[in-house]
Amino acid sequence: MKRFLIICGNHVETKYEFEEFVQNKEEYITSVNYDELSVELGNEKYIFTDLNNLKSFSKMKFDEYAIGKLLFRRHSLEELEMLLDSWRR
C-alpha cells in the first residue's frame, strides 16, 4: 500500500483539510478513520497531521508528502523546505 502524509498547520486546519478531502473523494473511498485522520482509496492511504504531531511520523516511511493548502499560503517555499528537512532528520 502506498502511503501519503498531508502536513497541515494546526489541528483545526488538519481537520478541515481532512473533511474536505473526504467530501471530494467520497465515491472512491474504501475506508475512513476519523480518529487517526486517515483515508484509504484502494491501495493508497492518506494520513493527515499538523505541525505539532509531525515528529511522531519521522520514523515512518511515506511514498509522498504534501503541504496543506492553508499552511502553504502562509509560508514561503523555502520555509516549508527547511521545515521538511528538519522533520526528515
ABEGO torsion letter per residue (X at the ends): XBBBBBBBABAAAAAAAAAAAAAAAAAABABBBAAAGBBBBEABBBBBBBAAAAAAAAABBBABBBBBAAAAAABBAAAAAAAAAAAAX
